[in-house]
């Protein structure tokens, strides 16, 4: 894989800080990554509490996890 995983994580965090509530499709397009790969990667980031997701209608959107515990 040509991209460094740490680099992917930092780019995801940066994108979500600039524009919270993005879908996998939006993030995948900006990062030029496969949506299936990114979906699994975001799930792993959720387990590590780096990001959190919320279902809004049919879409799942992602946010940087707020360590203060404030709701979106």
PQR file of N, CA, C, O and H, with PARSE charges and radii, in Angstrom:
ATOM      1  N   UNK A   1       0.845  -1.178   0.000 -0.4000 1.5000
ATOM      2  CA  UNK A   1       0.000   0.000   0.000 -0.0000 2.0000
ATOM      3  C   UNK A   1       0.892   1.244   0.000  0.5500 1.7000
ATOM      4  O   UNK A   1       1.766   1.367   0.858 -0.5500 1.4000
ATOM      5  N   UNK A   2       0.692   2.153  -0.930 -0.4000 1.5000
ATOM      6  CA  UNK A   2       1.593   3.295  -1.058 -0.0000 2.0000
ATOM      7  C   UNK A   2       1.445   4.343   0.037  0.5500 1.7000
ATOM      8  O   UNK A   2       2.380   5.105   0.287 -0.5500 1.4000
ATOM      9  H   UNK A   2      -0.019   2.052  -1.627  0.4000 1.0000
ATOM     10  N   UNK A   3       0.299   4.397   0.690 -0.4000 1.5000
ATOM     11  CA  UNK A   3       0.082   5.418   1.717 -0.0000 2.0000
ATOM     12  C   UNK A   3       0.447   4.880   3.094  0.5500 1.7000
ATOM     13  O   UNK A   3       0.207   3.712   3.403 -0.5500 1.4000
ATOM     14  H   UNK A   3      -0.460   3.779   0.487  0.4000 1.0000
ATOM     15  N   UNK A   4       1.021   5.735   3.903 -0.4000 1.5000
ATOM     16  CA  UNK A   4       1.362   5.393   5.275 -0.0000 2.0000
ATOM     17  C   UNK A   4       0.096   5.495   6.124  0.5500 1.7000
ATOM     18  O   UNK A   4      -0.639   6.477   6.019 -0.5500 1.4000
ATOM     19  H   UNK A   4       1.216   6.684   3.652  0.4000 1.0000
ATOM     20  N   UNK A   5      -0.166   4.490   6.963 -0.4000 1.5000
ATOM     21  CA  UNK A   5      -1.378   4.502   7.777 -0.0000 2.0000
ATOM     22  C   UNK A   5      -1.453   5.716   8.693  0.5500 1.7000
ATOM     23  O   UNK A   5      -2.530   6.286   8.866 -0.5500 1.4000
ATOM     24  H   UNK A   5       0.431   3.693   7.049  0.4000 1.0000
ATOM     25  N   UNK A   6      -0.344   6.119   9.276 -0.4000 1.5000
ATOM     26  CA  UNK A   6      -0.330   7.312  10.128 -0.0000 2.0000
ATOM     27  C   UNK A   6      -0.713   8.550   9.350  0.5500 1.7000
ATOM     28  O   UNK A   6      -1.393   9.438   9.866 -0.5500 1.4000
ATOM     29  H   UNK A   6       0.531   5.656   9.136  0.4000 1.0000
ATOM     30  N   UNK A   7      -0.275   8.603   8.110 -0.4000 1.5000
ATOM     31  CA  UNK A   7      -0.599   9.725   7.235 -0.0000 2.0000
ATOM     32  C   UNK A   7      -2.101   9.741   6.937  0.5500 1.7000
ATOM     33  O   UNK A   7      -2.715  10.807   6.907 -0.5500 1.4000
ATOM     34  H   UNK A   7       0.277   7.882   7.691  0.4000 1.0000
ATOM     35  N   UNK A   8      -2.690   8.568   6.717 -0.4000 1.5000
ATOM     36  CA  UNK A   8      -4.123   8.480   6.454 -0.0000 2.0000
ATOM     37  C   UNK A   8      -4.896   8.964   7.674  0.5500 1.7000
ATOM     38  O   UNK A   8      -5.842   9.740   7.545 -0.5500 1.4000
ATOM     39  H   UNK A   8      -2.190   7.702   6.741  0.4000 1.0000
ATOM     40  N   UNK A   9      -4.496   8.510   8.848 -0.4000 1.5000
ATOM     41  CA  UNK A   9      -5.178   8.915  10.078 -0.0000 2.0000
ATOM     42  C   UNK A   9      -5.132  10.423  10.246  0.5500 1.7000
ATOM     43  O   UNK A   9      -6.154  11.048  10.528 -0.5500 1.4000
ATOM     44  H   UNK A   9      -3.728   7.880   8.953  0.4000 1.0000
ATOM     45  N   UNK A  10      -3.967  11.008  10.078 -0.4000 1.5000
ATOM     46  CA  UNK A  10      -3.853  12.460  10.270 -0.0000 2.0000
ATOM     47  C   UNK A  10      -4.658  13.224   9.228  0.5500 1.7000
ATOM     48  O   UNK A  10      -5.224  14.272   9.537 -0.5500 1.4000
ATOM     49  H   UNK A  10      -3.136  10.500   9.850  0.4000 1.0000
ATOM     50  N   UNK A  11      -4.718  12.720   8.005 -0.4000 1.5000
ATOM     51  CA  UNK A  11      -5.503  13.393   6.964 -0.0000 2.0000
ATOM     52  C   UNK A  11      -7.003  13.300   7.266  0.5500 1.7000
ATOM     53  O   UNK A  11      -7.741  14.264   7.059 -0.5500 1.4000
ATOM     54  H   UNK A  11      -4.258  11.868   7.754  0.4000 1.0000
ATOM     55  N   UNK A  12      -7.449  12.141   7.756 -0.4000 1.5000
ATOM     56  CA  UNK A  12      -8.866  11.982   8.124 -0.0000 2.0000
ATOM     57  C   UNK A  12      -9.218  12.964   9.234  0.5500 1.7000
ATOM     58  O   UNK A  12     -10.228  13.663   9.154 -0.5500 1.4000
ATOM     59  H   UNK A  12      -6.849  11.359   7.924  0.4000 1.0000
ATOM     60  N   UNK A  13      -8.386  13.014  10.266 -0.4000 1.5000
ATOM     61  CA  UNK A  13      -8.626  13.936  11.387 -0.0000 2.0000
ATOM     62  C   UNK A  13      -8.680  15.378  10.869  0.5500 1.7000
ATOM     63  O   UNK A  13      -9.572  16.140  11.241 -0.5500 1.4000
ATOM     64  H   UNK A  13      -7.565  12.446  10.330  0.4000 1.0000
ATOM     65  N   UNK A  14      -7.743  15.740  10.029 -0.4000 1.5000
ATOM     66  CA  UNK A  14      -7.685  17.100   9.482 -0.0000 2.0000
ATOM     67  C   UNK A  14      -8.947  17.421   8.684  0.5500 1.7000
ATOM     68  O   UNK A  14      -9.531  18.492   8.849 -0.5500 1.4000
ATOM     69  H   UNK A  14      -7.018  15.120   9.727  0.4000 1.0000
ATOM     70  N   UNK A  15      -9.368  16.499   7.822 -0.4000 1.5000
ATOM     71  CA  UNK A  15     -10.571  16.731   7.017 -0.0000 2.0000
ATOM     72  C   UNK A  15     -11.818  16.866   7.884  0.5500 1.7000
ATOM     73  O   UNK A  15     -12.677  17.706   7.617 -0.5500 1.4000
ATOM     74  H   UNK A  15      -8.894  15.629   7.688  0.4000 1.0000
ATOM     75  N   UNK A  16     -11.915  16.036   8.922 -0.4000 1.5000
ATOM     76  CA  UNK A  16     -13.095  16.087   9.790 -0.0000 2.0000
ATOM     77  C   UNK A  16     -13.079  17.307  10.711  0.5500 1.7000
ATOM     78  O   UNK A  16     -14.139  17.787  11.112 -0.5500 1.4000
ATOM     79  H   UNK A  16     -11.217  15.353   9.138  0.4000 1.0000
ATOM     80  N   UNK A  17     -11.906  17.810  11.049 -0.4000 1.5000
ATOM     81  CA  UNK A  17     -11.846  19.040  11.838 -0.0000 2.0000
ATOM     82  C   UNK A  17     -12.286  20.234  11.001  0.5500 1.7000
ATOM     83  O   UNK A  17     -12.964  21.132  11.501 -0.5500 1.4000
ATOM     84  H   UNK A  17     -11.045  17.420  10.724  0.4000 1.0000
ATOM     85  N   UNK A  18     -11.899  20.245   9.722 -0.4000 1.5000
ATOM     86  CA  UNK A  18     -12.268  21.341   8.826 -0.0000 2.0000
ATOM     87  C   UNK A  18     -13.741  21.292   8.451  0.5500 1.7000
ATOM     88  O   UNK A  18     -14.402  22.324   8.331 -0.5500 1.4000
ATOM     89  H   UNK A  18     -11.349  19.516   9.316  0.4000 1.0000
ATOM     90  N   UNK A  19     -14.251  20.057   8.264 -0.4000 1.5000
ATOM     91  CA  UNK A  19     -15.628  19.897   7.804 -0.0000 2.0000
ATOM     92  C   UNK A  19     -16.240  18.667   8.478  0.5500 1.7000
ATOM     93  O   UNK A  19     -16.269  17.588   7.886 -0.5500 1.4000
ATOM     94  H   UNK A  19     -13.714  19.219   8.361  0.4000 1.0000
ATOM     95  N   UNK A  20     -16.731  18.823   9.713 -0.4000 1.5000
ATOM     96  CA  UNK A  20     -17.302  17.678  10.444 -0.0000 2.0000
ATOM     97  C   UNK A  20     -18.548  17.119   9.762  0.5500 1.7000
ATOM     98  O   UNK A  20     -19.243  17.827   9.034 -0.5500 1.4000
ATOM     99  H   UNK A  20     -16.708  19.699  10.194  0.4000 1.0000
ATOM    100  N   UNK A  21     -18.817  15.851  10.006 -0.4000 1.5000
ATOM    101  CA  UNK A  21     -20.032  15.226   9.502 -0.0000 2.0000
ATOM    102  C   UNK A  21     -19.944  14.762   8.062  0.5500 1.7000
ATOM    103  O   UNK A  21     -20.939  14.809   7.338 -0.5500 1.4000
ATOM    104  H   UNK A  21     -18.252  15.275  10.597  0.4000 1.0000
ATOM    105  N   UNK A  22     -18.776  14.315   7.632 -0.4000 1.5000
ATOM    106  CA  UNK A  22     -18.615  13.829   6.267 -0.0000 2.0000
ATOM    107  C   UNK A  22     -18.923  12.337   6.186  0.5500 1.7000
ATOM    108  O   UNK A  22     -18.736  11.591   7.147 -0.5500 1.4000
ATOM    109  H   UNK A  22     -17.968  14.276   8.220  0.4000 1.0000
ATOM    110  N   UNK A  23     -19.393  11.930   5.033 -0.4000 1.5000
ATOM    111  CA  UNK A  23     -19.682  10.517   4.787 -0.0000 2.0000
ATOM    112  C   UNK A  23     -18.413   9.814   4.296  0.5500 1.7000
ATOM    113  O   UNK A  23     -17.422  10.455   3.946 -0.5500 1.4000
ATOM    114  H   UNK A  23     -19.545  12.536   4.252  0.4000 1.0000
ATOM    115  N   UNK A  24     -18.474   8.484   4.281 -0.4000 1.5000
ATOM    116  CA  UNK A  24     -17.359   7.696   3.744 -0.0000 2.0000
ATOM    117  C   UNK A  24     -17.107   8.071   2.290  0.5500 1.7000
ATOM    118  O   UNK A  24     -15.956   8.194   1.870 -0.5500 1.4000
ATOM    119  H   UNK A  24     -19.279   7.964   4.565  0.4000 1.0000
ATOM    120  N   UNK A  25     -18.165   8.250   1.532 -0.4000 1.5000
ATOM    121  CA  UNK A  25     -18.026   8.595   0.117 -0.0000 2.0000
ATOM    122  C   UNK A  25     -17.275   9.914  -0.053  0.5500 1.7000
ATOM    123  O   UNK A  25     -16.389  10.018  -0.902 -0.5500 1.4000
ATOM    124  H   UNK A  25     -19.099   8.150   1.874  0.4000 1.0000
ATOM    125  N   UNK A  26     -17.621  10.911   0.740 -0.4000 1.5000
ATOM    126  CA  UNK A  26     -16.957  12.214   0.653 -0.0000 2.0000
ATOM    127  C   UNK A  26     -15.485  12.113   1.042  0.5500 1.7000
ATOM    128  O   UNK A  26     -14.612  12.660   0.368 -0.5500 1.4000
ATOM    129  H   UNK A  26     -18.340  10.827   1.429  0.4000 1.0000
ATOM    130  N   UNK A  27     -15.227  11.404   2.139 -0.4000 1.5000
ATOM    131  CA  UNK A  27     -13.845  11.246   2.601 -0.0000 2.0000
ATOM    132  C   UNK A  27     -13.014  10.448   1.590  0.5500 1.7000
ATOM    133  O   UNK A  27     -11.875  10.808   1.294 -0.5500 1.4000
ATOM    134  H   UNK A  27     -15.936  10.959   2.686  0.4000 1.0000
ATOM    135  N   UNK A  28     -13.589   9.371   1.067 -0.4000 1.5000
ATOM    136  CA  UNK A  28     -12.866   8.524   0.112 -0.0000 2.0000
ATOM    137  C   UNK A  28     -12.475   9.312  -1.136  0.5500 1.7000
ATOM    138  O   UNK A  28     -11.383   9.133  -1.675 -0.5500 1.4000
ATOM    139  H   UNK A  28     -14.514   9.079   1.308  0.4000 1.0000
ATOM    140  N   UNK A  29     -13.361  10.171  -1.586 -0.4000 1.5000
ATOM    141  CA  UNK A  29     -13.073  10.975  -2.777 -0.0000 2.0000
ATOM    142  C   UNK A  29     -11.909  11.929  -2.509  0.5500 1.7000
ATOM    143  O   UNK A  29     -11.015  12.062  -3.346 -0.5500 1.4000
ATOM    144  H   UNK A  29     -14.249  10.317  -1.148  0.4000 1.0000
ATOM    145  N   UNK A  30     -11.912  12.589  -1.360 -0.4000 1.5000
ATOM    146  CA  UNK A  30     -10.850  13.537  -1.025 -0.0000 2.0000
ATOM    147  C   UNK A  30      -9.507  12.844  -0.798  0.5500 1.7000
ATOM    148  O   UNK A  30      -8.455  13.378  -1.150 -0.5500 1.4000
ATOM    149  H   UNK A  30     -12.638  12.481  -0.681  0.4000 1.0000
ATOM    150  N   UNK A  31      -9.557  11.649  -0.206 -0.4000 1.5000
ATOM    151  CA  UNK A  31      -8.332  10.911   0.116 -0.0000 2.0000
ATOM    152  C   UNK A  31      -7.869  10.000  -1.023  0.5500 1.7000
ATOM    153  O   UNK A  31      -6.770   9.446  -0.978 -0.5500 1.4000
ATOM    154  H   UNK A  31     -10.411  11.216   0.079  0.4000 1.0000
ATOM    155  N   UNK A  32      -8.715   9.852  -2.039 -0.4000 1.5000
ATOM    156  CA  UNK A  32      -8.428   8.960  -3.172 -0.0000 2.0000
ATOM    157  C   UNK A  32      -8.193   7.535  -2.690  0.5500 1.7000
ATOM    158  O   UNK A  32      -7.230   6.874  -3.076 -0.5500 1.4000
ATOM    159  H   UNK A  32      -9.608  10.301  -2.075  0.4000 1.0000
ATOM    160  N   UNK A  33      -9.121   7.077  -1.817 -0.4000 1.5000
ATOM    161  CA  UNK A  33      -9.065   5.722  -1.273 -0.0000 2.0000
ATOM    162  C   UNK A  33     -10.347   4.978  -1.626  0.5500 1.7000
ATOM    163  O   UNK A  33     -11.390   5.584  -1.874 -0.5500 1.4000
ATOM    164  H   UNK A  33      -9.904   7.614  -1.503  0.4000 1.0000
ATOM    165  N   UNK A  34     -10.247   3.662  -1.642 -0.4000 1.5000
ATOM    166  CA  UNK A  34     -11.390   2.794  -1.852 -0.0000 2.0000
ATOM    167  C   UNK A  34     -12.352   2.928  -0.668  0.5500 1.7000
ATOM    168  O   UNK A  34     -11.916   2.931   0.484 -0.5500 1.4000
ATOM    169  H   UNK A  34      -9.401   3.170  -1.440  0.4000 1.0000
ATOM    170  N   UNK A  35     -13.656   3.039  -0.940 -0.4000 1.5000
ATOM    171  CA  UNK A  35     -14.649   3.208   0.129 -0.0000 2.0000
ATOM    172  C   UNK A  35     -14.683   2.022   1.084  0.5500 1.7000
ATOM    173  O   UNK A  35     -14.859   2.212   2.287 -0.5500 1.4000
ATOM    174  H   UNK A  35     -14.011   3.036  -1.875  0.4000 1.0000
ATOM    175  N   UNK A  36     -14.520   0.810   0.577 -0.4000 1.5000
ATOM    176  CA  UNK A  36     -14.536  -0.376   1.444 -0.0000 2.0000
ATOM    177  C   UNK A  36     -13.358  -0.354   2.416  0.5500 1.7000
ATOM    178  O   UNK A  36     -13.519  -0.629   3.605 -0.5500 1.4000
ATOM    179  H   UNK A  36     -14.377   0.657  -0.400  0.4000 1.0000
ATOM    180  N   UNK A  37     -12.178  -0.025   1.902 -0.4000 1.5000
ATOM    181  CA  UNK A  37     -11.004   0.087   2.761 -0.0000 2.0000
ATOM    182  C   UNK A  37     -11.227   1.163   3.814  0.5500 1.7000
ATOM    183  O   UNK A  37     -10.959   0.949   4.996 -0.5500 1.4000
ATOM    184  H   UNK A  37     -12.047   0.199   0.937  0.4000 1.0000
ATOM    185  N   UNK A  38     -11.720   2.326   3.380 -0.4000 1.5000
ATOM    186  CA  UNK A  38     -11.913   3.446   4.291 -0.0000 2.0000
ATOM    187  C   UNK A  38     -12.964   3.131   5.346  0.5500 1.7000
ATOM    188  O   UNK A  38     -12.831   3.558   6.492 -0.5500 1.4000
ATOM    189  H   UNK A  38     -11.938   2.500   2.420  0.4000 1.0000
ATOM    190  N   UNK A  39     -13.996   2.400   4.982 -0.4000 1.5000
ATOM    191  CA  UNK A  39     -15.031   2.011   5.939 -0.0000 2.0000
ATOM    192  C   UNK A  39     -14.429   1.207   7.085  0.5500 1.7000
ATOM    193  O   UNK A  39     -14.702   1.487   8.253 -0.5500 1.4000
ATOM    194  H   UNK A  39     -14.104   2.053   4.050  0.4000 1.0000
ATOM    195  N   UNK A  40     -13.619   0.219   6.760 -0.4000 1.5000
ATOM    196  CA  UNK A  40     -12.959  -0.589   7.781 -0.0000 2.0000
ATOM    197  C   UNK A  40     -11.975   0.230   8.598  0.5500 1.7000
ATOM    198  O   UNK A  40     -11.854   0.044   9.809 -0.5500 1.4000
ATOM    199  H   UNK A  40     -13.397  -0.009   5.811  0.4000 1.0000
ATOM    200  N   UNK A  41     -11.280   1.128   7.939 -0.4000 1.5000
ATOM    201  CA  UNK A  41     -10.303   1.978   8.616 -0.0000 2.0000
ATOM    202  C   UNK A  41     -11.008   2.887   9.621  0.5500 1.7000
ATOM    203  O   UNK A  41     -10.535   3.056  10.745 -0.5500 1.4000
ATOM    204  H   UNK A  41     -11.379   1.279   6.955  0.4000 1.0000
ATOM    205  N   UNK A  42     -12.142   3.474   9.218 -0.4000 1.5000
ATOM    206  CA  UNK A  42     -12.901   4.346  10.123 -0.0000 2.0000
ATOM    207  C   UNK A  42     -13.482   3.559  11.300  0.5500 1.7000
ATOM    208  O   UNK A  42     -13.556   4.079  12.414 -0.5500 1.4000
ATOM    209  H   UNK A  42     -12.527   3.337   8.305  0.4000 1.0000
ATOM    210  N   UNK A  43     -13.891   2.320  11.063 -0.4000 1.5000
ATOM    211  CA  UNK A  43     -14.378   1.483  12.165 -0.0000 2.0000
ATOM    212  C   UNK A  43     -13.268   1.266  13.185  0.5500 1.7000
ATOM    213  O   UNK A  43     -13.505   1.326  14.392 -0.5500 1.4000
ATOM    214  H   UNK A  43     -13.830   1.898  10.159  0.4000 1.0000
ATOM    215  N   UNK A  44     -12.054   1.011  12.696 -0.4000 1.5000
ATOM    216  CA  UNK A  44     -10.920   0.827  13.595 -0.0000 2.0000
ATOM    217  C   UNK A  44     -10.614   2.114  14.354  0.5500 1.7000
ATOM    218  O   UNK A  44     -10.265   2.075  15.534 -0.5500 1.4000
ATOM    219  H   UNK A  44     -11.862   0.962  11.716  0.4000 1.0000
ATOM    220  N   UNK A  45     -10.744   3.252  13.680 -0.4000 1.5000
ATOM    221  CA  UNK A  45     -10.521   4.537  14.347 -0.0000 2.0000
ATOM    222  C   UNK A  45     -11.590   4.784  15.418  0.5500 1.7000
ATOM    223  O   UNK A  45     -11.311   5.399  16.447 -0.5500 1.4000
ATOM    224  H   UNK A  45     -11.028   3.284  12.722  0.4000 1.0000
ATOM    225  N   UNK A  46     -12.812   4.304  15.170 -0.4000 1.5000
ATOM    226  CA  UNK A  46     -13.878   4.427  16.179 -0.0000 2.0000
ATOM    227  C   UNK A  46     -13.562   3.584  17.409  0.5500 1.7000
ATOM    228  O   UNK A  46     -13.765   4.029  18.539 -0.5500 1.4000
ATOM    229  H   UNK A  46     -13.038   3.804  14.333  0.4000 1.0000
ATOM    230  N   UNK A  47     -13.069   2.376  17.192 -0.4000 1.5000
ATOM    231  CA  UNK A  47     -12.700   1.497  18.306 -0.0000 2.0000
ATOM    232  C   UNK A  47     -11.615   2.165  19.155  0.5500 1.7000
ATOM    233  O   UNK A  47     -11.604   2.024  20.378 -0.5500 1.4000
ATOM    234  H   UNK A  47     -12.905   2.014  16.274  0.4000 1.0000
ATOM    235  N   UNK A  48     -10.714   2.883  18.508 -0.4000 1.5000
ATOM    236  CA  UNK A  48      -9.630   3.573  19.214 -0.0000 2.0000
ATOM    237  C   UNK A  48     -10.081   4.936  19.755  0.5500 1.7000
ATOM    238  O   UNK A  48      -9.287   5.656  20.360 -0.5500 1.4000
ATOM    239  H   UNK A  48     -10.722   2.997  17.515  0.4000 1.0000
ATOM    240  N   UNK A  49     -11.344   5.285  19.540 -0.4000 1.5000
ATOM    241  CA  UNK A  49     -11.929   6.554  19.990 -0.0000 2.0000
ATOM    242  C   UNK A  49     -11.307   7.784  19.337  0.5500 1.7000
ATOM    243  O   UNK A  49     -11.311   8.862  19.931 -0.5500 1.4000
ATOM    244  H   UNK A  49     -11.989   4.699  19.049  0.4000 1.0000
ATOM    245  N   UNK A  50     -10.773   7.642  18.129 -0.4000 1.5000
ATOM    246  CA  UNK A  50     -10.243   8.791  17.393 -0.0000 2.0000
ATOM    247  C   UNK A  50     -11.358   9.555  16.705  0.5500 1.7000
ATOM    248  O   UNK A  50     -11.332  10.783  16.625 -0.5500 1.4000
ATOM    249  H   UNK A  50     -10.769   6.766  17.646  0.4000 1.0000
ATOM    250  N   UNK A  51     -12.342   8.809  16.208 -0.4000 1.5000
ATOM    251  CA  UNK A  51     -13.502   9.404  15.552 -0.0000 2.0000
ATOM    252  C   UNK A  51     -14.763   8.757  16.098  0.5500 1.7000
ATOM    253  O   UNK A  51     -14.715   7.722  16.762 -0.5500 1.4000
ATOM    254  H   UNK A  51     -12.364   7.812  16.274  0.4000 1.0000
ATOM    255  N   UNK A  52     -15.877   9.383  15.808 -0.4000 1.5000
ATOM    256  CA  UNK A  52     -17.172   8.802  16.152 -0.0000 2.0000
ATOM    257  C   UNK A  52     -18.095   9.007  14.964  0.5500 1.7000
ATOM    258  O   UNK A  52     -17.878   9.896  14.141 -0.5500 1.4000
ATOM    259  H   UNK A  52     -15.916  10.224  15.269  0.4000 1.0000
ATOM    260  N   UNK A  53     -19.117   8.185  14.883 -0.4000 1.5000
ATOM    261  CA  UNK A  53     -20.043   8.299  13.763 -0.0000 2.0000
ATOM    262  C   UNK A  53     -21.461   8.437  14.283  0.5500 1.7000
ATOM    263  O   UNK A  53     -21.766   8.136  15.437 -0.5500 1.4000
ATOM    264  H   UNK A  53     -19.294   7.463  15.552  0.4000 1.0000
ATOM    265  N   UNK A  54     -22.308   8.901  13.388 -0.4000 1.5000
ATOM    266  CA  UNK A  54     -23.714   9.095  13.711 -0.0000 2.0000
ATOM    267  C   UNK A  54     -24.510   8.835  12.436  0.5500 1.7000
ATOM    268  O   UNK A  54     -24.134   9.285  11.354 -0.5500 1.4000
ATOM    269  H   UNK A  54     -22.060   9.146  12.451  0.4000 1.0000
ATOM    270  N   UNK A  55     -25.615   8.104  12.578 -0.4000 1.5000
ATOM    271  CA  UNK A  55     -26.477   7.879  11.423 -0.0000 2.0000
ATOM    272  C   UNK A  55     -27.414   9.063  11.274  0.5500 1.7000
ATOM    273  O   UNK A  55     -28.124   9.438  12.207 -0.5500 1.4000
ATOM    274  H   UNK A  55     -25.920   7.739  13.458  0.4000 1.0000
ATOM    275  N   UNK A  56     -27.400   9.639  10.094 -0.4000 1.5000
ATOM    276  CA  UNK A  56     -28.318  10.724   9.762 -0.0000 2.0000
ATOM    277  C   UNK A  56     -29.032  10.285   8.498  0.5500 1.7000
ATOM    278  O   UNK A  56     -28.462  10.299   7.407 -0.5500 1.4000
ATOM    279  H   UNK A  56     -26.822   9.335   9.336  0.4000 1.0000
ATOM    280  N   UNK A  57     -30.294   9.893   8.662 -0.4000 1.5000
ATOM    281  CA  UNK A  57     -31.033   9.317   7.541 -0.0000 2.0000
ATOM    282  C   UNK A  57     -30.354   8.034   7.122  0.5500 1.7000
ATOM    283  O   UNK A  57     -30.003   7.210   7.967 -0.5500 1.4000
ATOM    284  H   UNK A  57     -30.757   9.882   9.549  0.4000 1.0000
ATOM    285  N   UNK A  58     -30.162   7.852   5.811 -0.4000 1.5000
ATOM    286  CA  UNK A  58     -29.525   6.614   5.343 -0.0000 2.0000
ATOM    287  C   UNK A  58     -27.995   6.656   5.414  0.5500 1.7000
ATOM    288  O   UNK A  58     -27.335   5.646   5.173 -0.5500 1.4000
ATOM    289  H   UNK A  58     -30.447   8.521   5.124  0.4000 1.0000
ATOM    290  N   UNK A  59     -27.437   7.812   5.742 -0.4000 1.5000
ATOM    291  CA  UNK A  59     -25.978   7.965   5.731 -0.0000 2.0000
ATOM    292  C   UNK A  59     -25.387   7.886   7.134  0.5500 1.7000
ATOM    293  O   UNK A  59     -26.033   8.243   8.120 -0.5500 1.4000
ATOM    294  H   UNK A  59     -27.973   8.633   5.939  0.4000 1.0000
ATOM    295  N   UNK A  60     -24.160   7.417   7.199 -0.4000 1.5000
ATOM    296  CA  UNK A  60     -23.375   7.449   8.436 -0.0000 2.0000
ATOM    297  C   UNK A  60     -22.332   8.538   8.230  0.5500 1.7000
ATOM    298  O   UNK A  60     -21.566   8.505   7.267 -0.5500 1.4000
ATOM    299  H   UNK A  60     -23.636   7.127   6.398  0.4000 1.0000
ATOM    300  N   UNK A  61     -22.309   9.500   9.143 -0.4000 1.5000
ATOM    301  CA  UNK A  61     -21.362  10.598   9.036 -0.0000 2.0000
ATOM    302  C   UNK A  61     -20.366  10.527  10.189  0.5500 1.7000
ATOM    303  O   UNK A  61     -20.669   9.993  11.257 -0.5500 1.4000
ATOM    304  H   UNK A  61     -22.931   9.527   9.926  0.4000 1.0000
ATOM    305  N   UNK A  62     -19.192  11.064   9.961 -0.4000 1.5000
ATOM    306  CA  UNK A  62     -18.084  10.933  10.908 -0.0000 2.0000
ATOM    307  C   UNK A  62     -17.639  12.286  11.440  0.5500 1.7000
ATOM    308  O   UNK A  62     -17.696  13.308  10.756 -0.5500 1.4000
ATOM    309  H   UNK A  62     -18.946  11.498   9.094  0.4000 1.0000
ATOM    310  N   UNK A  63     -17.194  12.247  12.689 -0.4000 1.5000
ATOM    311  CA  UNK A  63     -16.713  13.427  13.396 -0.0000 2.0000
ATOM    312  C   UNK A  63     -15.447  13.048  14.148  0.5500 1.7000
ATOM    313  O   UNK A  63     -15.242  11.884  14.493 -0.5500 1.4000
ATOM    314  H   UNK A  63     -17.147  11.417  13.245  0.4000 1.0000
ATOM    315  N   UNK A  64     -14.596  14.047  14.401 -0.4000 1.5000
ATOM    316  CA  UNK A  64     -13.463  13.832  15.296 -0.0000 2.0000
ATOM    317  C   UNK A  64     -14.059  13.630  16.675  0.5500 1.7000
ATOM    318  O   UNK A  64     -14.956  14.372  17.074 -0.5500 1.4000
ATOM    319  H   UNK A  64     -14.763  14.993  14.122  0.4000 1.0000
ATOM    320  N   UNK A  65     -13.580  12.647  17.401 -0.4000 1.5000
ATOM    321  CA  UNK A  65     -14.099  12.376  18.739 -0.0000 2.0000
ATOM    322  C   UNK A  65     -13.707  13.511  19.670  0.5500 1.7000
ATOM    323  O   UNK A  65     -12.527  13.822  19.828 -0.5500 1.4000
ATOM    324  H   UNK A  65     -12.852  12.044  17.076  0.4000 1.0000
ATOM    325  N   UNK A  66     -14.707  14.121  20.282 -0.4000 1.5000
ATOM    326  CA  UNK A  66     -14.481  15.231  21.216 -0.0000 2.0000
ATOM    327  C   UNK A  66     -14.181  14.647  22.582  0.5500 1.7000
ATOM    328  O   UNK A  66     -15.062  14.075  23.224 -0.5500 1.4000
ATOM    329  H   UNK A  66     -15.666  13.868  20.154  0.4000 1.0000
ATOM    330  N   UNK A  67     -12.963  14.785  23.022 -0.4000 1.5000
ATOM    331  CA  UNK A  67     -12.552  14.191  24.303 -0.0000 2.0000
ATOM    332  C   UNK A  67     -13.288  14.788  25.492  0.5500 1.7000
ATOM    333  O   UNK A  67     -13.269  14.211  26.579 -0.5500 1.4000
ATOM    334  H   UNK A  67     -12.247  15.250  22.501  0.4000 1.0000
ATOM    335  N   UNK A  68     -13.931  15.922  25.307 -0.4000 1.5000
ATOM    336  CA  UNK A  68     -14.684  16.533  26.395 -0.0000 2.0000
ATOM    337  C   UNK A  68     -16.046  15.877  26.581  0.5500 1.7000
ATOM    338  O   UNK A  68     -16.747  16.143  27.557 -0.5500 1.4000
ATOM    339  H   UNK A  68     -13.946  16.391  24.424  0.4000 1.0000
ATOM    340  N   UNK A  69     -16.419  15.001  25.616 -0.4000 1.5000
ATOM    341  CA  UNK A  69     -17.670  14.261  25.749 -0.0000 2.0000
ATOM    342  C   UNK A  69     -18.904  15.046  25.363  0.5500 1.7000
ATOM    343  O   UNK A  69     -20.019  14.646  25.696 -0.5500 1.4000
ATOM    344  H   UNK A  69     -15.849  14.785  24.822  0.4000 1.0000
ATOM    345  N   UNK A  70     -18.725  16.166  24.659 -0.4000 1.5000
ATOM    346  CA  UNK A  70     -19.872  16.957  24.239 -0.0000 2.0000
ATOM    347  C   UNK A  70     -20.552  16.318  23.047  0.5500 1.7000
ATOM    348  O   UNK A  70     -19.866  15.811  22.160 -0.5500 1.4000
ATOM    349  H   UNK A  70     -17.819  16.490  24.388  0.4000 1.0000
ATOM    350  N   UNK A  71     -21.872  16.324  22.992 -0.4000 1.5000
ATOM    351  CA  UNK A  71     -22.579  15.754  21.849 -0.0000 2.0000
ATOM    352  C   UNK A  71     -22.365  16.606  20.608  0.5500 1.7000
ATOM    353  O   UNK A  71     -22.005  17.777  20.725 -0.5500 1.4000
ATOM    354  H   UNK A  71     -22.429  16.736  23.713  0.4000 1.0000
ATOM    355  N   UNK A  72     -22.583  16.037  19.408 -0.4000 1.5000
ATOM    356  CA  UNK A  72     -22.364  16.802  18.159 -0.0000 2.0000
ATOM    357  C   UNK A  72     -23.321  17.969  18.038  0.5500 1.7000
ATOM    358  O   UNK A  72     -23.272  18.708  17.055 -0.5500 1.4000
ATOM    359  H   UNK A  72     -22.876  15.086  19.314  0.4000 1.0000
TER
END
